[in-house]
Each structure stands twice: as C-alpha cells, then as structure tokens.
Amino acid sequence: MHKYYIYGLLFLLCDLGLCIATTDTDEDVGSLTTSIAGLERLLETEHFLIQNLDNYAKELEEKLLFIRRLIANLRNENDKARENTGYYISIPTNIFSLVRRLQQDWVYLDVFMKKIVGEEQTKILHDHWNNLPKADDLKEAINAMRRLQDTYDLKSDDLARGVINGKKYDTKLTALDCYTLGYELFNREDFVNAGYWLFTAIHVHQSDETIRLHRLSQIKIMELYAETLLKQGRHQDALTMLNVILELPATTPPNSELMQKKTDLELHIKIYNPTPEKHIVMEPNTHQRGCRGEFSNHTSKLYCVFNTTTTPYLKLAPLKMEIISLDPYIVVYHDVMSDEEITTLQNMSRPILRRATVYNEEMQKSKVVPGRTSKFAWFYDHHNNITKSINKRIIDMTGFNLTGSEMLQVMNYGLGGHYATHYDFFNVSMSSDIVAMQGDRKATVLFYMSDVDQGGATVFPNIKKAIFPKKGTAVMWYNLNNRYEGDYKTLHSGCPVLVGSKWVTNKWIRERNQIFRLPCYDK
C-alpha cells in the first residue's frame, strides 16, 4: 500500500475520532524535572519515605530504650555486689545468679545486639528506588538552574536567600544544594559560575545532620573553591583562600598537602607574576531580553476589537481579539477557555504525560532534545465534548478547516521548562512524509491554561514581541506567508518558567484544506 495513502487514512481516522494518541518516536525519556505534574508526585514519594524513616527511628529508639533499661538493672545489681564483695559472694543465691547472668544473659544480649534494626524499612526504601530521581534528573535540574540564571540574569547568592528575580520567596538553598551546583559546574569546566556557587556555599554553610551524612565540611568546599579560582586564572585569590584554610583551627596542625599546594602556588606567582584573567559579561540576546520583559510593552499602533466576522456564529458571540502584529499576523484572543475546560484537560493529561519531542527530518522521527523541556499528551479532535468544543472555538478564531490538521497537544512545563527558538513550520521538501498529505503548518493556536508568576513568555525575537501567559487567553499566528512559504519572522521561543506551573494547549493547522479559506497570493 502506498505510504501517502496510509498517511491520508490516518488523518481521516483522526478526523472521525478513531485515532489514538501516539507519537512517532521510540524514545520516551520520563524525566521527572520536565513537568510540574511529575514533581508533585515526587513530594508524595518524599512524604512516604520520611514516614518510613520515622518508623525506622522508632525501632531504633525501642531497641535503645530496652538496652538502657537493661543496663540500669544490671548496674544496680553489680553496684550492690561491689559495695561489699565478700558478703555478696558468700551467699549461694547471689553466686548462682551471677554465674547464670554471665553464662546466659550476655549470650542472649550478643544475639540482640547483632540483630539488624530496620530491615523492613530498608526493603521499603529499596522498593522505591525507581520512583526516585536518577542521575540524569539531577543533571537536567542543574541545566535548568543554569538556564534560568542565564535567561533572567539571576545571582547565586540571591537564589540561595530565596530572592528570585527581585521577589522574595519563602525558600532557601542549603550549602549542600549550592555545593552540588558548584561541583557539577566545575566538572563541566564552567569555572566562573562554579565559583559563584561554591562561594555562596561557603557563606551559607551550617553543620547539620544532612551535611554530616555527606561528610561535607566547610574546608572541603573552600578547597574546591580555591581550585576553581586557579582554573579562572586568579592565582593570588586562590593563594589567599589557601591561607584562610590553613589558619582555621580544623587544619591545625597544618595539612601537608595543602601546605605543598601553597608553596607551589607562591613559587608560581613569584616566577611568572600572572595577570588575573578578566571574566567577560555577555550582553543579553534578543530572546533573553524578551523573556525579561524588556520589549513586552513595546508601543503598538494596533488595537483590540470584537471579532464578529470570522464565522457566522461570531455575530452572536463575538470574540475579544487583540492584534499584536500584521506582518507576521499575530493576534491574542481573551477569555476563550473556561476554568472547567482547563481543569478537565489537565486531569485528562496528567496520567499520560510524556517527554516532549521535536521532529528530526534527517532521522524521519521525533526525538528528545535539550532545547525542549516539557511533557505533553495528545488528544484527537473527537476525544470528548471538551476537545470537540475547543476545536470548534479554534475554527471560530481562525476561520480554517481543521480536517487533516494535528491533534490537540496539552503541555506542562517543569523546572526551568522552555522551548528554545524555533519555527513551527517544517521547512522540508513537499515530498517529505511529514507534509506529503496535508501540507505544512499554516497556523499555530496556543492556549494558556494557567497564569505563570514569573517567566514563561512566548517571545518572537525577530519582531521584538513578547506575550506573557494569562489563563484563558490564546495566541494565534500564521507560520507561512501568502505564498505558503515559511515566514522566518515567526521565529519564536517559550521562555523558561521561573516561578509557577505553565500549562498550554496548542493546535497546528495544516495548509492543504485551507485553499478555499485563505487563497494563495503573489505577495
């Protein structure tokens, strides 16, 4: 059977409501950090494990209390005997009791002491290993933190104190948090940013049980910070830090290895007199400026209207439409999704969210990429009354025929969740499988299903426009120009979510069935 016929049949089945929500990728990365919905489950897992640890502590306490009571009883009898040893051992019952205790009680006590406490709790912990973040999750979390810092120009010490983009939150980072970021960035040879995090870790360090569990001393952090300064070419600052370490009471007598490092560094400075390397601060690019809101309020000569003309229905129930740009055509519709619809879509999506992918033309399949960190779920047009209603509203908003277009896609973003600058059109040969039957993506409709406290804007850097999420609104734009060619002015991105949970629903509308809805023009 010809493959184009198969694609056509699939689109027809979707239009009839017989399509299932699948992706064309064999790679499903269930990263915990790429969706707030996934992170909610982590909190429940942590709550369960804390209770399990509490049960372990209770068993330890019971064993300890038993031993304490036993010690008291044994000591009372032993003290009584030692007060008048001759008298005590002259009594036959005392002698028998002493021999029996030493021959039997201590054997049983040996067995009791060797008995492992918390075997059940340890098994429960091991049974939950698969629910805990993996090493890759931690790496993605570190990537997200660096992305947030770069995009919004966030300082390490501010984040540690709970100040996020100028706003104070009830949160803080521990020395262990800061050290982990610094250590991992050091291993990636990002020495400047590693230095900031390690310096912060030194200043917020406070000895507690978790720090002791990791055996992370302040001196250990300071040693890595000194090494980071060396890697930055700041030899004199590194020497100063080594001197500070060697003067601490914990390094008395002096550590021979540290003393040798200090001697070698002093000799290097004396011979070469190195000039400190300067760290060049990069100017923000257009995408970052848009995410920071630097042109979100760009003065526009355009206006807001009630759209009554796209479909006959709008004469009875017009839509509130804000025109953002005419070239490319971008509009925002206000109050086009209800709270009930939003809640239903979110609840439908949570159980089936999976890592978002991007189509790779060379591989002819969708792949997980670092530039898109979120999770999504697909729903065919006739899945239920909610999806039918939303698709009908998209028709009212666009005037387009949705036959053959892609399914509704619901997405949720997690820690630093973003979508790097990209085009929605495929920009491939018209004989390519992805566009052979229904054409390229003529238009995009993106519904915002949540307010976002900070971040998460949709930015069009080439035209300096930024649209910040507002629950219930939708932005619509044309990806192709009047000749149905990719419009490169539509380059856009989803800014990293700084604070909040970003939920969106989007629809990509294919071009073929719009031939009588939006004719092709010469220019």
Salt bridges, closest charged atoms under 4 A:
ASP26 OD1 - LYS365 NZ 2.64
GLU27 OE1 - LYS367 NZ 2.76
ASP28 OD1 - ARG354 NE 3.65
GLU40 OE1 - ARG350 NE 3.90
ASP54 OD2 - LYS58 NZ 3.45
ASP105 OD1 - ARG100 NH1 2.84
ASP110 OD2 - LYS114 NZ 3.31
ASP127 OD2 - LYS123 NZ 3.10
GLU140 OE2 - ARG355 NH1 2.96
ASP150 OD1 - ARG146 NH2 2.80
ASP153 OD1 - LYS155 NZ 3.24
ASP158 OD1 - ARG161 NH2 2.47
ASP190 OD2 - ARG146 NE 3.56
ASP237 OD2 - ARG234 NE 2.94
GLU294 OE1 - ARG289 NE 3.10
GLU322 OE1 - HIS334 NE2 2.95
ASP327 OD1 - LYS489 NZ 3.38
ASP335 OD2 - LYS320 NZ 2.32
ASP339 OD1 - LYS471 NZ 3.55
GLU341 OE2 - ARG393 NH2 2.81
ASP381 OD1 - LYS507 NZ 2.62
ASP396 OD1 - LYS392 NZ 3.03
GLU406 OE2 - ARG441 NE 2.71
GLU406 OE2 - ARG510 NE 2.94
ASP424 OD1 - HIS422 NE2 3.33
ASP424 OD1 - HIS492 NE2 3.22
ASP433 OD1 - LYS3 NZ 2.96
GLU485 OE1 - ARG483 NE 3.26
ASP487 OD1 - LYS489 NZ 3.34
